[in-house]
């Protein structure tokens, strides 16, 4: 059987990294199994699912290389088929109108009482539920409503579908059976959801518990008591299909065999199994991925930093690096590999190796991975990639005769293309260099350091060609003269020449800026410290 998986986003704006990770996992699983990767746009939120939002999604997928194999399915175009499916469910007894007398009434899916033959239903054994003393129990074809007492002593109303209470007996305070649910009594219950039969002065419920269960390819075996589920809406009063029906019907239409999605959908899956059964389709295999979280273990959001794919692209992350990092965010190849090409990821990927625990997003790790990809670029590729970022963040560099030499020096030190914003000191005149005031105070306050830096500046013009080797030799000589530990002048000189505490090697930096420009910067920095 062809492995068919889908990515079914509801685009409403920017693309969150959690959503695109789901797309990546589906894409990798499909490509590994030589199957078919499908894209479905669930655009039923007409106010938010704008064409602009859809275009951003498609552009994001194109940037990351997430190609799909068949024509895009737009859910709004399926609306008529969804409504026909709902009418069919009513005809076969799997659905009903909440208000039968109203033409425009919500339609609910009816969890079937006779479900023992379904492959995802199993018996869990007899159960007794003690009720709030003297309370009433209400029943109809839709379900059972009863009251229990919470651990804090408060009365709590509970409701569940009738399907959850096989062989139900309602007991009185003396243990007598006030009501027994069998085939005859069940058929006699009110069929109108607005009507209920009431049993007074009840003390307990006993019934045979049944469970909905399935094997999740990531989370393992999962189960939910049927008496914890209610009948659910599949068509709203305005006639629009609810997610449950639309999602399942479209999965049928696209012949999906594997559904990989976030674990916030686990509860939906228990309902969807019934819908697949009622519509006559074998349910797909499910894999639910844990969420991406922050350091506190909470769902990762914009409050924690960049959370949208567009943010990372704008700030100079490479598509290959983001793809690689998100592939490993909640999945492991089974060894210590971290930097992996798409081909390697496809070969190694199996959804069963996805991790069950939440994946913590680490921007430092992503940044370091991005640096590895940037370092592999050829000189020409690097120049091409940084061009738009230079125009935005470092316009002084555009057209400068120094640019190629600076780029060559900084290439291996660049972690994101937006790092070019820190190159400005190479291209500015001494009077326009911006200084970090705190760094000036920290590194240029000591009198001995200031004398040493000033002497170095005075000796720059005497250097034959101002090469990196000559500059290093001169710094060491000044350090020795003033009894300063070797290397101690490097950082004071860096802040004096560049205005920053970070950058490339100070010897190479001074060589590029030149002796005259470097000396002028040093004297300006010393003068600023005196102000």
Residue pairs with C-beta under 8 A, 6 or more apart in sequence:
1 257
2 35
2 36
2 255
2 257
3 29
3 30
3 33
3 34
3 35
3 36
3 257
3 258
4 30
4 35
4 36
4 38
4 254
4 255
4 256
4 257
4 258
5 26
5 29
5 30
5 35
5 36
5 37
5 38
5 256
5 257
5 258
5 259
5 260
6 26
6 37
6 38
6 39
6 40
6 251
6 254
6 256
6 259
7 22
7 23
7 26
7 27
7 37
7 38
7 39
7 40
7 66
7 68
8 39
8 40
8 41
8 42
8 247
8 250
8 261
9 15
9 19
9 23
9 41
9 42
9 57
10 41
10 42
10 43
10 44
10 45
10 49
11 41
11 43
11 49
11 53
11 54
11 56
11 57
12 45
12 48
12 49
12 50
12 53
13 48
13 53
13 56
14 56
14 308
14 309
14 310
14 311
15 56
15 57
15 60
15 308
15 309
15 310
16 307
16 308
16 309
17 292
17 300
17 307
17 308
17 309
17 312
17 326
17 361
18 262
18 291
18 292
18 299
18 300
20 60
20 61
20 64
20 66
20 309
20 326
21 289
21 292
21 326
21 329
21 330
22 260
22 261
22 262
22 289
23 61
23 66
24 64
24 66
24 323
24 326
24 327
25 260
25 287
25 289
25 327
25 331
25 349
25 351
25 354
26 37
26 260
27 37
27 66
28 327
28 345
28 346
28 349
29 35
29 258
29 260
29 287
29 349
29 350
29 351
30 36
30 37
31 37
31 346
31 349
32 346
32 347
32 348
32 349
32 350
35 257
36 69
36 70
37 66
37 67
37 68
37 69
38 68
38 69
38 70
38 73
38 254
38 256
39 61
39 68
39 72
39 73
40 72
40 73
40 74
40 75
40 250
40 254
41 49
41 54
41 57
41 72
41 73
41 74
41 75
42 49
42 75
42 243
42 246
42 247
42 250
43 49
43 54
43 74
43 75
43 76
44 75
44 76
44 79
44 240
44 241
44 243
44 246
46 76
56 310
60 309
60 310
61 67
61 68
63 309
63 313
63 319
64 309
64 319
64 322
64 323
65 319
65 323
65 342
70 254
73 250
73 253
73 254
75 246
75 250
78 246
78 249
78 250
78 253
79 240
79 241
79 246
81 249
81 253
82 235
82 241
82 245
82 246
82 249
83 235
83 239
83 241
85 245
85 249
85 279
86 95
86 107
86 234
86 235
86 241
86 245
88 279
89 95
89 107
89 109
89 234
89 278
89 279
90 96
90 97
90 107
92 278
93 110
93 112
94 109
94 110
94 112
94 278
95 107
95 108
95 109
95 110
95 234
96 107
96 108
96 110
96 141
96 142
96 193
97 105
97 106
97 107
97 108
98 105
98 106
98 107
98 108
98 193
98 233
99 105
99 106
99 193
99 194
100 192
100 193
104 237
104 238
104 239
105 237
106 233
106 235
106 236
106 237
107 233
107 234
107 235
108 142
108 193
108 231
108 232
108 233
108 234
109 231
109 232
109 233
109 234
109 244
109 245
109 271
109 274
109 275
109 278
110 141
110 142
110 161
110 231
111 161
111 162
111 163
111 164
111 226
111 229
111 230
111 231
111 274
112 118
112 163
112 274
112 278
113 162
113 163
113 166
113 186
115 121
115 163
115 210
115 226
115 274
116 123
116 210
118 273
118 274
118 277
120 212
120 213
120 214
120 273
120 277
120 283
121 210
121 211
121 212
121 213
121 226
122 210
122 211
122 213
122 223
123 208
123 209
123 210
123 211
124 209
124 210
124 211
124 223
124 225
125 208
125 209
126 206
126 207
126 208
126 209
127 205
127 206
127 207
127 208
127 209
127 227
128 204
128 205
128 206
129 146
129 148
129 204
129 205
129 206
130 148
130 149
130 203
130 204
131 137
131 146
131 147
131 148
131 202
131 203
131 204
131 205
132 147
132 148
132 149
132 155
133 173
133 203
134 173
134 201
134 202
134 203
135 146
135 147
135 155
135 202
136 147
136 198
136 199
136 200
136 201
136 202
137 144
137 145
137 146
137 170
137 179
137 198
137 199
137 202
137 205
138 144
138 145
138 146
138 196
138 197
138 198
138 199
139 145
139 162
139 179
139 181
139 189
139 196
139 197
139 198
139 199
140 162
140 189
140 190
140 191
140 192
140 193
140 195
140 196
140 197
141 162
141 186
141 189
141 190
141 191
141 193
142 161
142 162
142 193
142 231
143 159
143 160
143 161
143 162
143 164
143 230
143 231
144 159
144 160
144 162
144 164
144 165
144 168
144 205
145 157
145 158
145 159
145 196
146 157
146 158
146 159
146 202
146 205
147 155
147 156
147 157
147 158
148 155
148 156
148 158
149 155
149 156
150 156
159 230
160 226
160 227
160 228
160 229
160 230
161 226
161 229
161 230
161 231
162 181
162 186
162 189
163 210
163 226
163 229
164 207
164 209
164 210
164 225
164 226
164 227
164 228
164 229
165 181
165 205
165 207
165 227
166 181
166 207
166 208
166 210
167 181
167 182
167 207
167 208
168 179
168 180
168 181
168 205
168 206
168 207
169 177
169 179
169 180
169 181
169 205
169 206
169 207
170 177
170 178
170 179
170 180
170 199
170 202
170 204
170 205
171 177
171 178
171 202
171 203
171 204
171 205
171 206
172 178
172 201
172 202
172 203
173 201
173 203
178 199
178 201
178 202
179 185
179 199
181 207
189 197
190 196
190 197
207 227
209 225
209 226
209 227
210 225
210 226
210 227
211 223
211 224
211 225
211 226
212 223
212 224
212 226
212 229
212 270
212 273
212 274
213 221
213 222
213 223
213 224
214 221
214 222
214 269
214 273
214 283
214 286
215 221
215 222
215 285
216 222
216 266
216 286
216 287
216 288
217 258
217 285
217 286
217 287
217 351
217 352
217 354
218 263
218 287
218 288
218 289
218 290
218 351
218 352
218 354
218 355
218 356
219 263
219 266
219 288
219 356
220 356
222 266
222 269
224 267
224 270
229 270
229 271
232 242
232 244
232 271
233 242
233 244
234 241
234 242
234 244
234 245
234 275
235 241
235 242
235 245
236 242
241 249
243 268
244 268
244 271
244 272
244 275
245 275
247 268
247 272
248 272
248 275
248 276
248 279
249 279
251 259
251 276
251 281
251 284
252 276
252 279
252 281
256 284
257 284
257 285
258 284
258 285
258 286
258 287
258 351
259 284
259 285
259 286
259 287
260 287
260 289
260 351
261 286
261 287
261 288
261 289
262 288
262 289
262 291
263 288
263 289
263 290
263 291
264 291
265 288
266 288
269 286
269 288
272 283
273 283
276 282
276 283
276 284
277 283
287 351
287 354
289 330
289 354
290 330
290 355
290 356
290 357
290 358
290 359
291 299
291 300
291 358
291 359
292 299
292 300
292 329
292 330
292 358
292 359
292 360
292 361
293 299
293 300
293 358
293 359
293 360
293 361
294 300
294 301
294 304
294 360
294 361
295 360
297 358
297 360
300 307
300 361
301 307
302 308
304 361
305 363
306 312
306 315
306 363
309 322
312 322
312 366
313 319
313 322
314 418
315 416
315 418
316 370
316 389
316 416
316 417
316 418
316 419
317 366
317 367
317 370
317 416
317 417
318 370
318 373
318 374
318 385
320 341
320 342
320 373
321 366
321 369
321 370
321 372
321 373
322 366
322 370
323 342
324 338
324 339
324 340
324 341
324 345
324 369
324 373
325 365
325 366
325 369
327 340
327 345
327 349
328 338
328 340
329 359
329 361
330 354
330 355
330 358
330 359
331 349
331 353
331 354
331 355
332 353
332 355
333 340
333 345
333 348
333 349
333 353
334 348
334 353
337 344
338 369
339 369
339 372
339 373
340 348
367 415
367 416
368 415
370 415
370 416
371 414
371 415
371 416
374 382
374 385
374 411
374 414
374 415
374 416
374 417
375 411
375 412
377 385
377 411
379 407
379 408
379 411
382 407
382 411
382 414
383 404
383 407
385 417
386 407
386 414
386 417
386 420
389 417
389 418
389 420
389 421
390 397
390 398
390 403
390 420
391 398
393 418
393 420
393 421
394 420
394 421
394 423
394 424
394 427
396 424
396 427
396 428
397 403
397 406
397 420
397 423
397 424
397 426
397 427
400 427
402 426
402 427
402 512
403 427
405 512
406 423
406 426
406 427
406 512
409 504
409 508
409 509
409 512
410 419
410 420
410 423
410 504
413 419
413 503
413 504
414 420
422 500
422 502
422 503
424 434
425 433
425 434
425 497
425 498
425 499
425 500
425 503
426 509
426 512
426 513
429 517
430 517
430 520
430 521
430 524
431 524
433 498
433 499
433 521
433 524
434 499
435 495
435 499
435 525
435 528
436 495
436 499
436 500
436 501
439 495
439 500
439 501
440 495
440 525
440 528
440 529
441 529
443 449
443 491
443 492
443 495
443 501
444 450
444 453
444 492
444 495
444 496
444 525
444 526
444 529
445 529
448 482
448 484
449 484
449 488
449 489
449 492
450 526
450 529
451 482
452 478
452 479
452 481
452 482
452 484
452 489
452 492
453 489
453 492
453 493
453 496
453 522
453 526
454 522
454 523
454 526
455 478
455 481
455 482
456 474
456 475
456 478
456 489
456 493
456 522
457 518
457 519
457 522
457 523
458 519
459 474
459 478
460 466
460 474
460 510
460 515
460 516
460 518
460 519
461 515
461 516
461 519
463 470
463 471
463 474
463 515
464 470
466 510
466 511
466 514
466 515
467 511
468 505
468 507
468 508
468 510
468 511
469 507
471 506
471 507
471 510
471 511
472 507
475 489
475 490
475 493
475 507
476 486
478 484
478 489
479 485
479 486
479 487
479 488
479 489
490 506
491 501
493 506
493 510
493 522
494 500
494 501
494 503
494 506
494 509
495 501
495 525
496 521
496 522
496 525
496 526
497 506
497 509
497 510
497 513
497 518
497 521
497 522
497 525
498 509
498 521
499 521
499 525
503 509
510 518
513 521
